[in-house]
Amino acid sequence: MKITDLLTEQTVKLELSSISKSNVIQELVNTLDSAGKLEDKRKFEEAILAREAQSTTGIGEGIAIPHAKTNAVKTPAIAFGRSKQGVDYEALDGQPSHLFFMIAASEGANNAHLETLSRLSSMLMDVDFRNKLVRATSKSEIINLIDYKEKELFQEEVVEVNVTSTGIILAVTACPTGIAHTYMAADALKNKAKELGFTVKVETNGSSGVKNELTAEDIDSAVGIIVAADKHVDMERFHGKRIIQVPVAQAIRKPEELLVKASKGDGTVYTGTDKSSAKTEGVKERSGFYKHLMNGVSNMLPFVVGGGILIAISFMFGIEAFDPSHPDYHWFAEALMTIGGGNAFGLMIPVLAGFIALSIADRPGLAAGMVGGLIAATGEAGFLGGIIAGFLAGYIVLGLKYALKGLPASLEGIKPVLLYPLFGIFITGMMMLWLVTPLKAFNNGLTSWLGGLGSGNLVFLGLLLGAMMAIDMGGPINKAAFTFGIAMIDAGNFAPHAAIMAAGMVPPLGLALATTLFKKKFNKQEREAGKTCYVMGATFITEGAIPFAAADPLRVIPSLVVGSAVSGALVMLFGIGLPAPHGGIFVIPIVTGSIALYVLAIAIGTVITALMVGLLKKQATA
């Protein structure tokens, strides 16, 4: 498949009218939608913005490649847009972007589609080709230039380049979506290696899977290894080798610097610990406790959401309809409770602990973490027990790696399959068996304390949880409140999470209402975005407020916090509970207490936010 099968004159914008990053994204999304390439325009734009939130796709040199792989795409396609004056796209080199390629990959895109998209990334590394695109005077000329360049560049693909006496340099490239940056980084390294006369082999971890996988023989003979990745890759195979670990964008921008370092053996020896080669150069990113905890929480959430909503549906037959001895018993309610509560909820603490341990110690930590988490779950140690089990298991396995590093090389192969799981599970298990009793007592005490709080204290708790949901809209503070709410559901106290969900719905709903009531305070694009916020707020997607907060944080964020805090406090004051961890308006019918008062609490918070935004914001200039 050729690039021009995906990029047609219908999806080319010869001159973009947009002058900001958000507007460029909207204009290109609209182009794809007008061409009939999208199933759901709003959902696709959300996927693009979510990718941008991970790291900018403005890769520098005047190029930006926003991209997403989602079921909101009907037909895989590419939209091209050009801005001769340039747009501040938050590019890695700080310079304006002129050429924009928006890649829309469908959820079921096959390897042929994904490989075709990766070709585009390679072609854009050519300065002369980029200049021709800037000078092109018609859509047909753009298409012809791309078609000609593709034929010229990909008549013969090279995986490895000239062998020299410096030895082989290995590299692994990976980005979160695995469409553009993964392959651009690989091509930048290969092209620069060819120019410098180095031998290089690059493994790509893209959407179509691992390609050109590094073998044990490759790793044994490597003089240096570059890991340019923004997502988890298998690091255990590099134990004892010198690693240079950087974000994927660094390989695109500074391939020569990385290759020269690797050829000199300047990397850090990988030992499987956070203090070894896990030092990532040239990037500011969260690490340590937060990184490991969020790895556990993000992998646990599908169990929480899916299982929690099944439990909530079972309550619609009656709060105790799942109990065969109760007069309201219904077999389907029992089945829902068994699947959602007995199994999905039963797995969430082991999964939480397992993936915390995986983040700390790679794959050898997973088994010990899962077992420790299961002990915490069955011993009623709750979420706190799961978190402790995960960190215990992770650092115990790291300790084992250090303790066993002196074993003969002939035993290297049995460490990950026998020694790490055997001793890791045993030590973690023994410690968790000792810890579950005090942890259970602590959880019971916390639940009793919450149950015994007076109305004033409950209102303060709701106020605090509500503010936490709005302060960073999906960040660590928001996630801390959300995780606390889930823990309380697990403990049988449904009130805190009712406040959390109501407060989490308020920011996007409040902004949506503000764009409706105070139209002159927002430009056209913001008013359009406000419409989508109605949907995002109704479905408990707090992140819908982020673009507005980022554009005007000093006025918007305080408005969000006040509205959400009031909403959370009112829910607690009204004595409302919610047994489902997610779902927005779809789970409101199963709240315990007054549905009308729950809706009122959300509405009051929404109106407060909208009024504050309307009063504080200045009139839009465009």
ZAPABA-459877 format. One line per 8 residues: number of its first residue (from 1); for each residue x, y, z of C-alpha. Coordinates in Angstrom, 1 decimal, padded with zeros to 4 digits, always signed. Example, Ala and Ser with C-alpha at 12.3 -4.5 7.8 and 13.67 -1.06 7.14 Angstrom:
2
1 = +012.3,-004.5,+007.8 | +013.7,-001.1,+007.1
REM end
This chain:
622
1 = +000.0,+000.0,+000.0 | +001.3,+003.5,-001.0 | +001.1,+006.6,+001.1 | -001.0,+008.3,-001.6 | -003.6,+005.5,-001.0 | -004.1,+007.1,+002.4 | -003.4,+010.8,+001.5 | -005.6,+012.2,-001.3
9 = -006.4,+015.6,-002.6 | -009.5,+015.4,-000.5 | -007.5,+015.4,+002.7 | -005.0,+018.1,+001.8 | -005.2,+021.6,+003.1 | -002.8,+023.7,+001.0 | -002.9,+026.6,+003.5 | -004.2,+026.2,+007.0
17 = -006.1,+029.1,+008.5 | -005.2,+028.1,+012.1 | -002.7,+030.1,+014.1 | -002.6,+027.9,+017.3 | -001.9,+024.3,+018.0 | -005.4,+023.4,+019.2 | -006.9,+025.0,+016.1 | -004.6,+023.1,+013.8
25 = -005.7,+019.9,+015.3 | -009.4,+020.8,+015.0 | -008.9,+021.9,+011.3 | -007.2,+018.7,+010.3 | -009.7,+016.6,+012.2 | -012.5,+018.4,+010.4 | -010.7,+017.7,+007.1 | -010.6,+014.0,+007.8
33 = -014.2,+014.0,+008.9 | -015.4,+015.9,+005.8 | -013.6,+013.3,+003.7 | -015.7,+010.6,+005.4 | -012.6,+009.0,+007.1 | -013.9,+009.2,+010.7 | -016.6,+007.3,+012.5 | -016.7,+009.7,+015.5
41 = -015.0,+013.1,+015.0 | -015.2,+014.0,+018.7 | -013.7,+010.8,+019.9 | -010.9,+010.9,+017.4 | -010.0,+014.5,+018.4 | -009.9,+013.3,+022.1 | -007.5,+010.5,+021.0 | -005.2,+013.1,+019.3
49 = -005.2,+015.3,+022.3 | -004.5,+012.4,+024.6 | -001.5,+011.6,+022.5 | -000.3,+015.2,+022.6 | -000.7,+015.2,+026.4 | +001.9,+012.4,+026.6 | +004.5,+014.4,+024.6 | +004.3,+016.8,+021.7
57 = +004.2,+015.4,+018.2 | +005.9,+018.6,+017.0 | +009.2,+016.8,+016.3 | +011.1,+019.9,+015.1 | +012.5,+021.0,+011.8 | +009.1,+022.5,+011.0 | +007.3,+019.2,+011.1 | +004.4,+018.0,+013.3
65 = +002.8,+014.5,+013.0 | -000.3,+014.3,+015.3 | -001.6,+010.8,+015.3 | -003.9,+008.3,+017.0 | -005.0,+004.7,+016.6 | -008.6,+004.4,+017.6 | -012.0,+002.8,+016.7 | -013.2,+006.4,+016.0
73 = -011.5,+006.0,+012.6 | -013.6,+004.5,+009.8 | -010.9,+004.3,+007.2 | -007.1,+004.7,+007.8 | -006.1,+008.0,+006.3 | -003.6,+010.9,+006.4 | -004.5,+014.6,+006.4 | -001.9,+017.1,+005.3
81 = -001.9,+020.8,+006.2 | +000.6,+023.6,+005.5 | +001.2,+026.9,+007.2 | +003.8,+029.1,+005.5 | +003.8,+031.6,+008.4 | +004.3,+028.8,+010.9 | +002.4,+027.8,+014.1 | +003.7,+027.4,+017.6
89 = +003.1,+023.7,+018.0 | +005.3,+023.3,+021.1 | +007.9,+021.6,+018.9 | +010.9,+020.0,+020.5 | +013.3,+022.5,+018.9 | +011.1,+025.5,+020.0 | +010.7,+026.6,+016.4 | +007.4,+027.1,+014.4
97 = +005.9,+024.2,+012.6 | +005.0,+024.5,+008.9 | +004.1,+021.0,+007.7 | +001.5,+018.9,+009.5 | +000.6,+015.3,+008.8 | -002.3,+014.0,+010.9 | -002.3,+010.2,+010.8 | -005.6,+008.4,+011.5
105 = -005.1,+004.7,+012.1 | -008.1,+002.5,+012.8 | -008.2,+000.1,+015.7 | -008.0,-002.9,+013.4 | -005.4,-001.4,+011.1 | -003.3,-004.2,+009.6 | +000.5,-004.3,+009.3 | +000.4,-003.0,+005.7
113 = -001.4,+000.2,+006.8 | +001.0,+000.7,+009.8 | +004.1,+000.1,+007.7 | +002.9,+002.5,+005.1 | +002.5,+005.2,+007.8 | +006.0,+004.6,+009.1 | +007.3,+005.3,+005.6 | +006.1,+008.8,+005.8
121 = +008.1,+009.4,+008.9 | +011.3,+008.2,+007.1 | +010.6,+010.5,+004.1 | +010.3,+013.6,+006.2 | +013.9,+013.2,+007.4 | +015.0,+014.5,+004.0 | +015.5,+018.3,+004.2 | +015.2,+018.8,+000.4
129 = +011.9,+016.9,+000.3 | +010.5,+019.1,+003.1 | +011.5,+022.2,+001.2 | +009.7,+021.0,-001.9 | +006.5,+020.5,+000.1 | +006.7,+024.0,+001.4 | +007.1,+025.5,-002.1 | +004.4,+023.3,-003.8
137 = +001.6,+025.4,-005.4 | -001.2,+022.8,-005.7 | -002.7,+019.8,-004.0 | -001.8,+017.6,-007.0 | +001.9,+018.7,-006.7 | +001.9,+017.7,-003.1 | +000.6,+014.3,-003.9 | +003.0,+013.8,-006.8
145 = +006.0,+014.9,-004.7 | +005.1,+012.3,-002.0 | +004.5,+009.6,-004.6 | +007.8,+010.2,-006.3 | +009.8,+010.3,-003.0 | +008.2,+007.1,-001.8 | +009.2,+005.2,-004.9 | +012.7,+006.7,-004.8
153 = +013.3,+005.9,-001.1 | +011.7,+002.5,-000.7 | +012.8,+000.6,-003.8 | +015.3,-001.0,-001.4 | +015.1,-000.9,+002.4 | +018.3,-001.4,+004.4 | +018.2,-002.8,+008.0 | +021.9,-002.8,+008.8
161 = +024.6,-000.5,+007.5 | +028.4,-000.7,+006.8 | +030.3,-002.9,+009.2 | +033.3,-001.2,+010.8 | +035.9,-002.1,+013.4 | +033.9,-000.2,+016.1 | +031.6,-003.1,+016.6 | +027.8,-003.3,+016.4
169 = +025.6,-000.6,+018.0 | +022.1,-001.8,+018.9 | +019.0,+000.4,+019.4 | +015.4,+000.0,+020.5 | +012.8,+002.6,+019.5 | +009.2,+002.8,+020.9 | +006.6,+005.5,+021.3 | +003.2,+005.2,+023.1
177 = +001.2,+004.8,+019.9 | +003.9,+003.1,+017.8 | +003.0,+004.9,+014.6 | +005.3,+007.8,+013.8 | +008.0,+008.5,+016.4 | +009.0,+004.9,+016.6 | +010.0,+004.7,+013.0 | +011.3,+008.2,+012.6
185 = +013.8,+007.5,+015.5 | +014.8,+004.2,+013.9 | +015.4,+005.9,+010.5 | +017.3,+008.8,+012.0 | +019.7,+006.4,+013.8 | +020.2,+004.2,+010.7 | +020.8,+007.1,+008.3 | +023.2,+008.8,+010.7
193 = +025.0,+005.5,+011.3 | +025.5,+005.0,+007.6 | +026.9,+008.5,+007.3 | +029.3,+007.9,+010.2 | +030.3,+004.4,+009.1 | +028.9,+002.6,+012.1 | +027.2,-000.8,+012.2 | +023.8,-000.5,+013.7
201 = +020.7,-002.7,+014.2 | +017.5,-001.1,+015.3 | +014.5,-002.9,+016.8 | +011.2,-001.1,+016.5 | +008.4,-001.6,+019.0 | +005.5,-000.3,+016.9 | +001.7,-000.8,+016.6 | +002.3,-003.8,+014.2
209 = +004.5,-005.5,+016.8 | +008.3,-005.9,+017.4 | +010.2,-005.7,+014.1 | +013.9,-006.6,+013.6 | +014.1,-008.0,+017.1 | +017.5,-008.0,+018.8 | +018.8,-011.5,+019.4 | +020.9,-012.8,+022.2
217 = +023.9,-013.0,+019.8 | +023.4,-009.3,+018.8 | +023.3,-008.3,+022.5 | +026.4,-010.3,+023.4 | +028.4,-008.6,+020.6 | +027.1,-005.1,+021.0 | +029.6,-002.3,+021.9 | +026.7,-000.1,+023.1
225 = +022.9,-000.1,+023.3 | +020.5,+002.8,+022.8 | +017.0,+002.5,+024.2 | +014.9,+005.4,+022.8 | +011.5,+004.7,+024.2 | +008.5,+006.4,+025.9 | +006.9,+003.2,+026.9 | +007.9,-000.1,+028.6
233 = +010.2,-002.3,+026.6 | +011.9,-005.5,+027.6 | +015.0,-004.4,+029.5 | +016.0,-007.6,+031.3 | +017.7,-009.0,+028.3 | +020.3,-006.1,+028.5 | +021.5,-007.1,+032.0 | +025.2,-006.3,+032.4
241 = +025.3,-004.3,+029.1 | +026.0,-000.6,+028.7 | +022.7,+001.2,+028.0 | +022.0,+004.8,+026.9 | +018.3,+005.4,+027.8 | +016.5,+008.4,+026.3 | +013.1,+009.5,+025.2 | +012.3,+008.5,+021.6
249 = +012.4,+012.2,+020.5 | +016.1,+012.4,+021.4 | +016.9,+009.8,+018.8 | +015.2,+011.9,+016.2 | +016.9,+015.1,+017.2 | +020.3,+013.9,+018.3 | +021.1,+010.6,+016.5 | +024.8,+011.5,+016.0
257 = +025.4,+012.3,+019.7 | +023.8,+009.0,+020.8 | +025.7,+006.9,+018.3 | +029.0,+008.4,+019.2 | +028.3,+007.9,+022.9 | +027.3,+004.3,+022.3 | +030.4,+003.6,+020.1 | +032.6,+004.8,+023.0
265 = +030.8,+002.6,+025.5 | +029.6,+005.7,+027.5 | +026.3,+004.1,+028.7 | +025.6,+002.9,+032.2 | +025.7,-000.8,+033.0 | +022.1,-002.1,+033.3 | +021.6,-004.0,+036.5 | +017.8,-004.0,+036.6
273 = +017.6,-001.3,+039.3 | +016.3,+002.3,+039.1 | +019.8,+003.5,+039.8 | +021.4,+001.9,+036.8 | +020.8,+002.7,+033.2 | +017.3,+003.6,+034.0 | +018.6,+007.2,+034.2 | +016.8,+008.8,+031.3
281 = +018.8,+011.5,+029.6 | +017.4,+014.8,+028.4 | +013.8,+014.5,+029.8 | +011.9,+015.6,+032.8 | +009.5,+012.8,+033.7 | +007.9,+011.4,+036.8 | +009.7,+008.5,+038.3 | +010.1,+006.5,+041.5
289 = +007.0,+006.1,+043.7 | +004.5,+007.9,+041.5 | +005.6,+006.1,+038.3 | +005.4,+002.6,+039.9 | +002.1,+003.4,+041.6 | +000.5,+004.7,+038.4 | +001.6,+001.6,+036.5 | -000.4,-000.4,+039.0
297 = -003.4,+001.9,+039.0 | -003.7,+002.2,+035.2 | -003.6,-001.6,+034.7 | -006.1,-002.1,+037.6 | -008.7,+000.4,+036.3 | -010.2,-001.9,+033.6 | -011.1,-004.4,+036.3 | -012.4,-001.7,+038.6
305 = -014.6,+000.0,+035.9 | -015.9,-003.2,+034.3 | -016.5,-005.0,+037.5 | -017.9,-002.0,+039.3 | -020.5,-001.3,+036.6 | -021.6,-004.9,+036.6 | -022.1,-004.7,+040.4 | -024.0,-001.5,+039.9
313 = -026.3,-003.2,+037.4 | -027.0,-006.0,+039.8 | -028.2,-003.5,+042.4 | -030.9,-002.4,+039.9 | -032.7,-005.7,+040.7 | -032.5,-004.8,+044.4 | -029.6,-004.1,+046.7 | -029.6,-007.7,+047.9
321 = -031.0,-009.4,+044.8 | -027.8,-011.3,+044.4 | -028.3,-013.2,+047.7 | -030.2,-016.5,+047.1 | -031.6,-016.3,+050.6 | -033.2,-012.9,+050.1 | -036.8,-012.3,+049.0 | -035.6,-010.0,+046.1
329 = -033.2,-012.7,+044.7 | -032.7,-012.8,+041.0 | -030.4,-015.3,+039.2 | -029.1,-012.6,+036.8 | -028.2,-010.3,+039.7 | -026.3,-013.1,+041.3 | -024.4,-013.8,+038.0 | -023.5,-010.1,+037.7
337 = -022.3,-009.9,+041.2 | -020.3,-013.1,+040.8 | -018.6,-011.8,+037.6 | -018.1,-008.2,+038.7 | -017.7,-008.5,+042.5 | -016.3,-012.0,+043.0 | -014.0,-012.1,+040.0 | -013.2,-008.6,+038.5
345 = -013.1,-006.9,+041.9 | -011.3,-010.0,+043.3 | -008.5,-009.5,+040.8 | -008.0,-005.7,+041.1 | -005.7,-005.8,+044.2 | -003.5,-008.6,+042.9 | -003.2,-006.7,+039.5 | -002.4,-003.5,+041.3
353 = +000.4,-005.1,+043.3 | +001.6,-007.1,+040.3 | +002.1,-004.2,+038.0 | +003.7,-002.0,+040.7 | +006.2,-004.8,+041.1 | +006.6,-005.1,+037.3 | +007.4,-001.4,+037.0 | +010.1,-001.7,+039.7
361 = +011.8,-005.0,+038.8 | +010.6,-005.8,+035.2 | +009.0,-009.2,+034.5 | +010.6,-011.1,+037.4 | +008.7,-008.9,+039.8 | +005.2,-009.7,+038.4 | +004.7,-013.1,+040.0 | +005.8,-012.0,+043.5
369 = +003.6,-008.9,+043.3 | +000.5,-010.8,+042.1 | +000.9,-013.3,+045.0 | +001.5,-010.6,+047.6 | -001.6,-008.7,+046.2 | -003.7,-011.8,+046.5 | -002.7,-012.3,+050.1 | -003.6,-008.7,+050.8
377 = -007.0,-009.2,+049.1 | -007.9,-012.4,+050.8 | -006.6,-011.2,+054.1 | -008.8,-008.0,+053.9 | -005.8,-005.7,+053.9 | -007.4,-003.7,+051.1 | -005.8,-001.3,+048.7 | -003.2,-000.2,+051.2
385 = -002.1,-003.8,+051.5 | -002.0,-004.2,+047.7 | +000.2,-001.1,+047.3 | +002.6,-002.3,+050.1 | +002.7,-005.8,+048.5 | +003.6,-004.3,+045.1 | +006.5,-002.2,+046.4 | +007.7,-005.0,+048.7
393 = +007.7,-007.6,+045.9 | +009.4,-005.2,+043.4 | +012.3,-004.2,+045.7 | +012.6,-007.8,+047.1 | +013.2,-009.0,+043.5 | +015.7,-006.2,+042.9 | +017.5,-007.3,+046.0 | +017.5,-010.9,+044.7
401 = +019.0,-009.7,+041.4 | +021.8,-008.1,+043.3 | +022.3,-011.0,+045.7 | +022.4,-013.6,+042.9 | +024.6,-011.7,+040.4 | +027.7,-013.6,+041.5 | +026.3,-017.0,+040.4 | +028.1,-018.8,+037.6
409 = +027.1,-017.7,+034.1 | +025.7,-021.2,+033.4 | +022.9,-020.5,+035.9 | +021.9,-017.2,+034.2 | +019.1,-018.8,+032.3 | +017.3,-020.2,+035.4 | +017.3,-016.9,+037.4 | +014.1,-015.4,+035.8
417 = +012.2,-018.7,+035.5 | +013.2,-020.4,+038.8 | +015.2,-018.4,+041.3 | +013.5,-014.9,+041.2 | +009.9,-016.3,+041.3 | +010.7,-018.9,+043.9 | +012.4,-016.7,+046.4 | +010.5,-013.6,+045.4
425 = +007.1,-015.3,+046.0 | +008.3,-016.9,+049.2 | +009.8,-013.8,+050.9 | +007.0,-011.5,+049.7 | +004.4,-014.0,+050.8 | +005.9,-014.5,+054.3 | +006.1,-010.7,+054.9 | +002.5,-010.1,+053.7
433 = +001.1,-012.9,+055.9 | +002.6,-011.1,+058.8 | +001.4,-007.7,+057.6 | -002.2,-008.5,+056.7 | -003.5,-008.5,+060.4 | -002.4,-004.9,+061.3 | -003.4,-003.7,+057.8 | -006.9,-005.3,+058.2
441 = -007.2,-003.6,+061.6 | -006.1,-000.2,+060.0 | -008.7,-000.5,+057.2 | -011.5,-001.5,+059.6 | -010.5,+001.5,+061.8 | -010.6,+003.9,+058.8 | -014.0,+002.6,+057.7 | -015.4,+002.9,+061.2
449 = -014.0,+006.4,+061.5 | -015.5,+007.5,+058.2 | -018.8,+005.9,+059.3 | -018.8,+007.8,+062.6 | -018.0,+011.2,+061.2 | -020.5,+013.9,+062.0 | -022.2,+015.8,+059.2 | -019.7,+018.7,+059.5
457 = -016.7,+016.5,+059.1 | -018.3,+014.6,+056.2 | -018.9,+017.9,+054.4 | -015.3,+018.9,+054.8 | -014.2,+015.5,+053.4 | -016.5,+016.0,+050.4 | -015.1,+019.5,+050.0 | -011.5,+018.2,+050.0
465 = -012.1,+015.3,+047.7 | -014.0,+017.6,+045.3 | -011.2,+020.0,+045.1 | -008.7,+017.2,+044.5 | -010.7,+016.0,+041.5 | -010.5,+019.4,+039.9 | -007.0,+020.7,+040.8 | -005.1,+018.7,+038.1
473 = -008.0,+017.0,+036.1 | -006.6,+013.5,+035.8 | -003.2,+014.1,+037.3 | -001.7,+012.5,+040.4 | -003.9,+014.5,+042.9 | -007.1,+013.6,+040.9 | -005.9,+009.9,+040.8 | -005.2,+009.9,+044.5
481 = -008.8,+011.0,+045.3 | -010.2,+008.5,+042.7 | -008.2,+005.6,+044.2 | -009.3,+006.5,+047.7 | -012.9,+006.4,+046.5 | -012.4,+002.9,+045.0 | -010.9,+001.7,+048.2 | -013.9,+003.0,+050.1
489 = -016.3,+001.1,+047.7 | -014.3,-002.0,+048.4 | -014.7,-001.4,+052.1 | -018.5,-001.0,+051.7 | -018.6,+002.8,+052.2 | -020.2,+004.3,+049.1 | -020.4,+008.0,+050.1 | -016.8,+009.2,+049.3
497 = -017.0,+008.0,+045.7 | -020.4,+009.6,+045.1 | -018.7,+012.9,+046.0 | -015.7,+012.1,+043.8 | -017.8,+011.3,+040.7 | -020.0,+014.3,+041.1 | -017.0,+016.6,+041.5 | -015.2,+015.0,+038.6
505 = -018.2,+015.7,+036.3 | -018.3,+019.4,+037.2 | -015.2,+020.8,+035.4 | -016.1,+019.9,+031.8 | -019.8,+020.5,+032.5 | -019.1,+023.9,+034.0 | -016.9,+024.9,+031.0 | -019.5,+023.6,+028.6
513 = -022.1,+025.8,+030.2 | -019.8,+028.8,+030.3 | -019.2,+028.6,+026.6 | -023.0,+028.6,+026.1 | -023.8,+031.4,+028.5 | -020.8,+033.6,+027.9 | -020.0,+033.2,+024.2 | -018.1,+036.4,+023.8
521 = -015.5,+035.2,+026.4 | -014.5,+032.3,+024.1 | -013.3,+032.1,+020.5 | -015.1,+029.9,+017.9 | -012.9,+026.9,+018.4 | -013.4,+027.0,+022.2 | -017.1,+027.3,+021.8 | -017.0,+024.2,+019.6
529 = -014.9,+022.4,+022.1 | -017.4,+023.4,+024.8 | -020.1,+021.3,+023.1 | -017.9,+018.2,+023.4 | -017.4,+019.0,+027.1 | -021.1,+018.4,+027.7 | -020.6,+014.8,+026.7 | -017.3,+014.4,+028.5
537 = -018.6,+015.8,+031.7 | -021.8,+013.7,+031.6 | -019.6,+010.6,+031.2 | -017.2,+011.5,+034.0 | -014.2,+012.4,+031.8 | -012.7,+015.2,+033.9 | -009.8,+015.6,+031.4 | -012.2,+017.4,+029.0
545 = -011.4,+020.6,+030.9 | -007.7,+020.4,+030.4 | -007.5,+022.5,+027.1 | -009.4,+025.4,+028.7 | -007.3,+025.2,+031.9 | -004.1,+025.2,+029.9 | -005.1,+028.2,+027.9 | -006.1,+030.3,+030.9
553 = -005.0,+028.6,+034.2 | -005.2,+031.5,+036.6 | -008.9,+032.1,+035.9 | -010.1,+028.6,+034.9 | -008.5,+026.4,+037.5 | -009.8,+028.3,+040.6 | -013.3,+028.2,+039.0 | -013.1,+024.5,+038.5
561 = -011.8,+023.8,+042.1 | -014.6,+025.9,+043.7 | -017.4,+024.3,+041.7 | -016.1,+020.8,+042.3 | -015.5,+021.3,+046.0 | -019.0,+022.6,+046.5 | -020.5,+019.7,+044.6 | -018.5,+017.2,+046.6
569 = -019.5,+018.8,+049.9 | -023.2,+018.8,+049.0 | -023.2,+015.1,+048.0 | -021.8,+014.3,+051.4 | -024.2,+016.6,+053.1 | -027.1,+014.9,+051.3 | -025.9,+011.5,+052.5 | -025.7,+010.0,+049.0
577 = -023.6,+006.9,+048.1 | -022.5,+005.4,+044.8 | -021.4,+001.7,+044.5 | -020.1,+002.1,+040.9 | -016.6,+003.5,+040.3 | -017.3,+005.0,+036.9 | -020.1,+005.8,+034.4 | -021.3,+009.3,+035.0
585 = -025.0,+009.8,+034.2 | -025.3,+006.1,+033.3 | -024.9,+005.1,+037.0 | -026.8,+007.9,+038.6 | -030.0,+005.7,+038.8 | -028.3,+003.3,+041.2 | -027.0,+005.9,+043.8 | -028.1,+005.2,+047.3
593 = -030.1,+008.1,+048.5 | -031.9,+010.8,+046.6 | -031.2,+010.8,+042.8 | -032.8,+014.3,+042.6 | -030.4,+015.7,+045.3 | -027.4,+014.0,+043.6 | -028.3,+015.7,+040.2 | -028.8,+019.0,+042.1
601 = -025.4,+018.8,+043.7 | -023.8,+018.3,+040.3 | -025.9,+021.1,+038.8 | -025.0,+023.6,+041.6 | -021.3,+022.9,+041.1 | -021.6,+023.2,+037.4 | -023.4,+026.6,+037.6 | -020.8,+027.9,+040.1
609 = -017.9,+027.0,+037.8 | -019.7,+028.5,+034.7 | -020.5,+031.8,+036.5 | -016.9,+032.1,+037.9 | -015.4,+031.4,+034.5 | -017.8,+033.9,+032.8 | -017.0,+036.6,+035.4 | -013.2,+036.1,+035.5
617 = -012.3,+035.5,+031.9 | -011.6,+038.4,+029.5 | -013.4,+038.8,+026.3 | -012.0,+036.6,+023.5 | -009.9,+038.4,+020.8 | -010.8,+036.0,+018.0
REM end
